[in-house]
Amino acid sequence: MTPPLAPAGWSRWLVPPAALSVHLSIGQAYAWSVFKPALESALDLSGTASALPFQLGIVMLGLSAAFGGTLVERNGPRWAMTVALCCFSSGFLLAALGAATEQYWLIVFGYGFVGGIGLGIGYISPVSTLIKWFPDRPGMATGIAIMGFGGGALIASPWSAQMLESFGADSKGIALAFLVHGLVYAVFMSLGVLLVRVPRPDDRPRKAPDAIRPAGALISTAQVSARSAVRTPQFWCLWVVLCMNVTAGIGILEKAAPMITDFFARTDTPVSVSAAAGFVALLSAANMAGRIGWSSTSDLIGRKNVYRVYLGVGAVMYLLIARFGDSSKPLFVICALVILSFYGGGFATIPAYLKDLFGTYQVGAIHGRLLTAWSTAGVLGPLIVNRVADSQEEAGKSGSGLYGLSFTIMIGLLVVGFVANELVRPVHPRHHVPAPNAPKEEADDQLADEQQHDARDQAA
């Protein structure tokens, strides 16, 4: 499944559409909520049970990205996209069988477990290839692809709703909708499989001299393996940074509609159900726009600086909502949109940040391991907001009072992420992979240095 090398004259701008064909497809995961009411009615499920396929899918996304990242690097993007296609589409087909036979466990297994593997492998499949094609603008390149994951729901939500309306919201109609999803996404993702190319080693685009940052910046010309990267403090600092940023974004995204309704329930201008749905759509648009906008900005101001914006300004936005959000609807909406743009931007910028620190050697595998922070945040964010809101309601509070404590917690988490970002430094040379043309003595010295470091770690 090794992808063909790009022929002479091949345009690198054909690679982002290949990545988008995969990410727009797997981005359907964000539209799972469209199926929840139909499943609850047809199969007599609780709200918690109907969310299980999505939750398992996100968990499997992080785990498959972490454990499959090295295979993606070894076998290339065409292999990874093919695996993602097979798993994601098969997940829908299994879910269709489960809905047709009213066996909910099969829907959970198909969409959540099998489809979740497709989510993880598909998410990281184009990362290293895009960075190799766009060494001068890695943030923009990865932002274009990862924007697709954020925007996939904008296509899938109305499409899925229309199918349920046409086929019916009973078990047979749900099964048919799942079947159509599986077949159509298989065709659409196959475009990426056929289109993707990798650059020849001697034909890879080079940075222009004036595009190279000063030596003191956090951009390394050395390479670090995935095995060595997870032993560095830089990796774990970025793990904390991503986890805190995603937790803060999910804090609003997961409970957006009821949150804005609660904030203005006792005012002269309460928020209607349709207006709350429109607010959710705006948040999705901000999430998608932030993925390309902020990641492209990071190419200009640097990755560390843009995460200072995500985490520092994000904390200020949460503070403004907590203090003045219930008195001004425009302020609440604007602050929430900014936070969600940072949420999307954080996802899109992290591959370029990893490339700056660890090089392109196994950046896809390193990115996969880092995505376990997403799995953690996917549990942590909703847990904080919902548990605190429930406890505040039991204490007799209502409206914006349900969220004050959780917003304070989010501010604290963003400050933790800000500090972790400040602690990021260039990777120590002992973790570098020797260059292919390095003298044998130099390679032996680096290997001995790493072995001594490992021995000290084990002794400690």
MOFENKA-V298961 format. One record per residue. PHI is phi in degrees with one decimal (* if undefined). OMEGA is omega in whole degrees, 0 to 359 (none if undefined). Layout:
{{PHI | OMEGA} {PHI | OMEGA}}
This chain:
{{* | 178} {-62.9 | 183} {-70.2 | 179} {-66.6 | 175} {-67.5 | 181} {-65.6 | 177} {-72.3 | 178} {-59.9 | 180} {84.8 | 180} {-65.6 | 180} {-82.8 | 178} {-66.8 | 181} {-76.5 | 173} {-84.8 | 182} {-75.5 | 177} {-55.8 | 175} {-61.4 | 177} {-63.0 | 178} {-66.5 | 181} {-64.3 | 181} {-61.8 | 178} {-80.8 | 186} {-70.4 | 176} {-64.2 | 180} {-74.7 | 183} {-71.1 | 175} {-66.1 | 175} {-56.2 | 182} {-54.0 | 180} {-70.4 | 180} {-103.6 | 181} {-58.0 | 184} {-59.3 | 178} {-62.3 | 182} {-84.7 | 186} {-59.0 | 182} {-59.6 | 181} {-65.1 | 179} {-64.8 | 181} {-62.8 | 180} {-75.7 | 186} {-72.7 | 185} {-111.8 | 178} {56.8 | 182} {-107.6 | 172} {-83.2 | 177} {-62.0 | 179} {-65.9 | 181} {-66.8 | 182} {-70.3 | 178} {-86.1 | 187} {-60.3 | 179} {-58.9 | 179} {-65.4 | 181} {-62.1 | 178} {-64.7 | 179} {-61.3 | 179} {-68.8 | 177} {-62.6 | 180} {-68.4 | 175} {-57.7 | 181} {-64.4 | 183} {-69.6 | 181} {-69.1 | 176} {-65.9 | 181} {-69.1 | 185} {-85.9 | 181} {-100.2 | 183} {-59.4 | 180} {-66.1 | 177} {-64.5 | 178} {-62.6 | 179} {-65.1 | 184} {-72.8 | 187} {-97.0 | 175} {94.2 | 186} {-68.5 | 180} {-67.0 | 176} {-61.0 | 183} {-63.9 | 180} {-65.7 | 178} {-67.2 | 177} {-61.7 | 179} {-61.9 | 179} {-59.7 | 183} {-63.3 | 183} {-70.6 | 184} {-65.9 | 180} {-69.1 | 177} {-62.3 | 177} {-59.3 | 177} {-66.5 | 181} {-66.4 | 176} {-65.5 | 178} {-64.3 | 177} {-62.9 | 177} {-64.5 | 179} {-63.6 | 179} {-68.4 | 181} {-64.0 | 181} {-96.4 | 181} {57.6 | 175} {-107.5 | 188} {-64.7 | 180} {-60.3 | 180} {-73.3 | 174} {-66.3 | 179} {-62.9 | 181} {-65.8 | 183} {-67.0 | 183} {-70.5 | 186} {-78.3 | 185} {-83.0 | 182} {-66.8 | 179} {-64.3 | 179} {-64.1 | 175} {-63.5 | 176} {-62.0 | 177} {-60.0 | 184} {-66.9 | 180} {-66.3 | 179} {-66.5 | 183} {-64.2 | 183} {-94.0 | 188} {-57.2 | 185} {-96.4 | 193} {-59.4 | 185} {-66.2 | 179} {-65.4 | 178} {-62.9 | 181} {-66.4 | 178} {-70.1 | 178} {-77.4 | 185} {-125.1 | 179} {-66.3 | 180} {-82.8 | 181} {-140.6 | 183} {-66.6 | 179} {-64.9 | 178} {-63.1 | 184} {-63.4 | 179} {-68.6 | 178} {-63.9 | 179} {-60.7 | 182} {-69.4 | 184} {-70.3 | 171} {-57.8 | 180} {-61.9 | 179} {-65.3 | 178} {-71.7 | 183} {-93.2 | 181} {-59.2 | 181} {-69.7 | 179} {-64.8 | 176} {-88.4 | 187} {-69.2 | 185} {-62.1 | 179} {-66.0 | 179} {-63.8 | 180} {-65.4 | 180} {-62.1 | 180} {-66.3 | 179} {-65.6 | 179} {-64.2 | 178} {-70.1 | 182} {-80.1 | 184} {-87.7 | 185} {104.4 | 183} {-97.7 | 176} {-85.8 | 185} {-61.6 | 180} {-68.5 | 179} {-65.5 | 178} {-63.4 | 180} {-60.8 | 180} {-66.9 | 178} {-63.2 | 177} {-61.9 | 180} {-61.8 | 179} {-63.0 | 177} {-57.1 | 183} {-60.6 | 182} {-72.8 | 182} {-67.0 | 179} {-65.9 | 177} {-62.4 | 179} {-67.0 | 184} {-66.5 | 181} {-69.6 | 179} {-64.4 | 176} {-62.1 | 178} {-66.4 | 179} {-60.0 | 183} {-76.0 | 188} {-87.6 | 189} {-63.3 | 177} {-137.1 | 174} {-113.0 | 181} {-74.7 | 172} {-67.5 | 182} {-53.4 | 182} {-89.4 | 181} {-114.3 | 182} {-65.0 | 179} {-59.1 | 179} {-108.4 | 173} {-71.2 | 171} {-68.1 | 182} {-53.8 | 183} {-79.8 | 178} {-94.2 | 182} {-81.3 | 183} {-76.7 | 179} {-59.4 | 184} {-60.5 | 182} {-76.3 | 181} {-73.6 | 183} {-82.1 | 177} {-128.8 | 184} {-104.3 | 173} {-94.8 | 179} {-86.5 | 181} {-120.3 | 180} {-130.6 | 178} {-75.5 | 179} {-63.0 | 180} {-62.7 | 179} {-76.9 | 185} {-60.8 | 183} {-70.8 | 177} {-95.3 | 183} {-95.0 | 175} {-65.6 | 180} {-62.1 | 180} {-60.5 | 184} {-74.3 | 172} {-64.1 | 179} {-68.9 | 176} {-60.6 | 179} {-64.8 | 179} {-57.0 | 181} {-64.5 | 182} {-61.1 | 181} {-67.4 | 181} {-65.8 | 180} {-69.7 | 178} {-57.5 | 181} {-65.3 | 179} {-68.7 | 180} {-64.4 | 179} {-54.9 | 177} {-95.8 | 187} {-60.8 | 187} {-68.4 | 185} {-128.4 | 190} {-61.2 | 185} {-63.1 | 178} {-65.7 | 181} {-65.9 | 181} {-68.1 | 176} {-66.3 | 179} {-64.6 | 184} {-60.9 | 186} {-116.4 | 183} {-65.0 | 184} {-103.5 | 178} {-104.4 | 179} {-76.3 | 181} {-127.3 | 179} {-64.6 | 182} {-94.5 | 179} {-77.3 | 179} {-62.8 | 180} {-66.4 | 178} {-67.2 | 177} {-64.9 | 177} {-65.2 | 176} {-64.8 | 177} {-63.2 | 178} {-62.7 | 178} {-63.9 | 177} {-62.4 | 179} {-63.7 | 178} {-63.5 | 179} {-65.4 | 178} {-65.3 | 177} {-58.8 | 182} {-70.1 | 182} {-64.5 | 180} {-64.9 | 182} {-66.1 | 179} {-91.5 | 183} {-67.0 | 183} {-73.1 | 179} {-67.3 | 175} {-67.6 | 177} {-61.6 | 181} {-63.8 | 176} {-67.2 | 182} {-93.7 | 186} {-106.5 | 179} {97.6 | 184} {-67.8 | 182} {-64.2 | 180} {-66.8 | 182} {-70.0 | 175} {-72.6 | 170} {-61.2 | 177} {-67.5 | 181} {-53.0 | 189} {-84.7 | 181} {-71.8 | 179} {-67.5 | 177} {-60.0 | 177} {-62.8 | 178} {-65.2 | 179} {-61.5 | 178} {-63.4 | 179} {-64.8 | 179} {-63.4 | 178} {-64.0 | 182} {-62.9 | 185} {-87.3 | 189} {-127.0 | 187} {-60.3 | 183} {-79.7 | 179} {-102.3 | 182} {-146.5 | 180} {-65.8 | 177} {-60.1 | 179} {-62.6 | 180} {-59.5 | 183} {-64.9 | 182} {-62.9 | 179} {-62.2 | 179} {-64.2 | 179} {-64.7 | 178} {-63.8 | 179} {-60.3 | 180} {-70.5 | 175} {-67.6 | 176} {-68.6 | 177} {-59.2 | 178} {-67.0 | 179} {-61.6 | 179} {-61.8 | 177} {-63.2 | 186} {-76.5 | 184} {-86.4 | 187} {-62.7 | 177} {-61.7 | 179} {-68.7 | 177} {-61.9 | 178} {-63.6 | 179} {-63.0 | 178} {-59.9 | 185} {-85.5 | 190} {-112.7 | 181} {80.9 | 184} {-97.8 | 188} {-54.1 | 179} {-135.1 | 185} {-63.7 | 178} {-64.7 | 178} {-67.5 | 178} {-64.4 | 178} {-60.4 | 178} {-60.2 | 178} {-65.2 | 181} {-69.1 | 183} {-69.1 | 171} {-62.1 | 175} {-64.2 | 178} {-66.4 | 179} {-58.6 | 179} {-64.1 | 181} {-66.1 | 179} {-63.3 | 175} {-89.4 | 187} {-67.7 | 184} {-59.7 | 179} {-60.3 | 180} {-62.6 | 181} {-63.0 | 186} {-64.9 | 183} {-72.1 | 180} {-65.0 | 179} {-66.8 | 179} {-60.6 | 178} {-63.5 | 181} {-67.6 | 179} {-68.8 | 178} {-66.2 | 177} {-64.6 | 179} {-82.5 | 176} {96.1 | 180} {-87.6 | 180} {-152.6 | 178} {60.8 | 181} {-65.8 | 179} {-63.8 | 179} {-70.3 | 190} {-116.8 | 184} {-57.5 | 182} {-67.6 | 181} {-65.4 | 177} {-67.3 | 176} {-63.0 | 177} {-62.6 | 179} {-61.1 | 177} {-60.3 | 179} {-62.1 | 179} {-65.7 | 178} {-65.8 | 176} {-65.2 | 176} {-59.9 | 178} {-63.2 | 179} {-61.9 | 179} {-64.0 | 179} {-61.4 | 178} {-64.7 | 179} {-66.8 | 182} {-82.6 | 181} {-69.3 | 179} {-131.8 | 176} {-57.3 | 181} {-70.7 | 180} {-63.6 | 182} {-57.6 | 181} {-64.8 | 180} {-91.5 | 184} {-73.6 | 173} {-81.3 | 180} {-59.1 | 178} {-63.5 | 183} {-56.8 | 181} {-99.7 | 180} {-72.2 | 177} {-58.5 | 181} {-57.8 | 182} {-63.4 | 180} {-66.7 | 179} {-63.3 | 179} {-63.9 | 180} {-63.6 | 180} {-66.3 | 179} {-64.8 | 179} {-63.0 | 180} {-62.9 | 180} {-67.7 | 179} {-64.4 | 178} {-63.9 | 179} {-64.3 | 178} {-61.4 | 179} {-62.2 | 179} {-64.9 | 178} {-62.0 | 180} {-66.6 | 179} {-65.0 | 179} {-68.4 | none}}
